[in-house]
Amino acid sequence: MHLDLIHKQILKVVLVALIIAMASPIFSQVVPAATEAGMPVSAGGGMSNFDVDWEHSRMEGFTLWVDFRPPYLPHMLNGLGIELEARDISFNHGDKPASFRQDTGGGGVIYEWRHYRNFKPYVKGLMSFGSIDFGECLANCSTVPYMHDTRSVYAPGLGFEYHAWRHVWVRADYEYQFWPQLTGSTYLNPQGFTLGAMYDFRTRNRP
């Protein structure tokens, strides 16, 4: 793995998220003093559009996620949470074989900047189990065909959540993935966007 490249990408993600958060006057409504009750969990899903780093056309799929935000953290850690994520990219094959697909499932940490009431930019870092079906034989075709592989996948990301109605939030997410060596010396770096909605089980009680 190119660890230096991963570190640079994560640093870029953090800096971009902070710039977005600090340069958003349209979301300048600051959160007043409030308490939250209920399960510190949110769950959602959305449609994903990804450059799978294989041929040229982009592909589509679905993403599901669950976020857990531990209560009673020190003030400096407020906004830190755990995210579980599963993604299936298997639609709109374009210039790839009809059975080509990429799947990931795993989890990691997420940090929300909770300065505004209805707008939360965030950064995240995930480690997932990745599965790829090439849709065609790439090696050993006459013996044990090489058509599928699995790897540990590392993915920094960033995005924002916007409060739409009561417990419902909408989310726009960007993720950049690092797939270790495949098919000889090939390293894959899929990247893409997910747009979706989630339900936050917490209730906010204002003073």
ChimeraX attribute file (.defattr): number of C-alpha atoms within 10 A of each C-alpha:
attribute: neighborCount
match mode: 1-to-1
recipient: residues
	/A:1	11
	/A:2	9
	/A:3	8
	/A:4	8
	/A:5	11
	/A:6	17
	/A:7	12
	/A:8	10
	/A:9	16
	/A:10	19
	/A:11	12
	/A:12	14
	/A:13	22
	/A:14	17
	/A:15	13
	/A:16	15
	/A:17	20
	/A:18	15
	/A:19	11
	/A:20	13
	/A:21	21
	/A:22	13
	/A:23	11
	/A:24	10
	/A:25	8
	/A:26	7
	/A:27	16
	/A:28	15
	/A:29	12
	/A:30	12
	/A:31	12
	/A:32	11
	/A:33	8
	/A:34	9
	/A:35	10
	/A:36	12
	/A:37	11
	/A:38	10
	/A:39	14
	/A:40	16
	/A:41	17
	/A:42	19
	/A:43	19
	/A:44	19
	/A:45	21
	/A:46	20
	/A:47	17
	/A:48	22
	/A:49	19
	/A:50	19
	/A:51	18
	/A:52	20
	/A:53	14
	/A:54	15
	/A:55	10
	/A:56	11
	/A:57	14
	/A:58	21
	/A:59	23
	/A:60	20
	/A:61	19
	/A:62	19
	/A:63	20
	/A:64	19
	/A:65	18
	/A:66	18
	/A:67	21
	/A:68	17
	/A:69	20
	/A:70	15
	/A:71	14
	/A:72	8
	/A:73	11
	/A:74	8
	/A:75	7
	/A:76	7
	/A:77	12
	/A:78	16
	/A:79	19
	/A:80	21
	/A:81	19
	/A:82	18
	/A:83	22
	/A:84	19
	/A:85	20
	/A:86	18
	/A:87	21
	/A:88	18
	/A:89	24
	/A:90	17
	/A:91	17
	/A:92	15
	/A:93	16
	/A:94	12
	/A:95	12
	/A:96	18
	/A:97	12
	/A:98	14
	/A:99	12
	/A:100	20
	/A:101	22
	/A:102	19
	/A:103	19
	/A:104	22
	/A:105	20
	/A:106	18
	/A:107	22
	/A:108	18
	/A:109	18
	/A:110	22
	/A:111	21
	/A:112	22
	/A:113	17
	/A:114	17
	/A:115	18
	/A:116	16
	/A:117	14
	/A:118	17
	/A:119	26
	/A:120	21
	/A:121	24
	/A:122	24
	/A:123	25
	/A:124	24
	/A:125	20
	/A:126	21
	/A:127	20
	/A:128	21
	/A:129	16
	/A:130	19
	/A:131	19
	/A:132	17
	/A:133	18
	/A:134	19
	/A:135	15
	/A:136	16
	/A:137	14
	/A:138	12
	/A:139	13
	/A:140	10
	/A:141	11
	/A:142	8
	/A:143	7
	/A:144	9
	/A:145	12
	/A:146	17
	/A:147	17
	/A:148	15
	/A:149	13
	/A:150	16
	/A:151	16
	/A:152	15
	/A:153	20
	/A:154	23
	/A:155	23
	/A:156	25
	/A:157	24
	/A:158	23
	/A:159	22
	/A:160	20
	/A:161	20
	/A:162	18
	/A:163	17
	/A:164	14
	/A:165	10
	/A:166	10
	/A:167	14
	/A:168	18
	/A:169	22
	/A:170	19
	/A:171	22
	/A:172	17
	/A:173	19
	/A:174	21
	/A:175	21
	/A:176	21
	/A:177	22
	/A:178	21
	/A:179	21
	/A:180	17
	/A:181	12
	/A:182	13
	/A:183	11
	/A:184	7
	/A:185	8
	/A:186	10
	/A:187	15
	/A:188	16
	/A:189	17
	/A:190	18
	/A:191	18
	/A:192	18
	/A:193	19
	/A:194	23
	/A:195	17
	/A:196	18
	/A:197	21
	/A:198	22
	/A:199	17
	/A:200	20
	/A:201	15
	/A:202	14
	/A:203	14
	/A:204	13
	/A:205	10
	/A:206	9
	/A:207	7
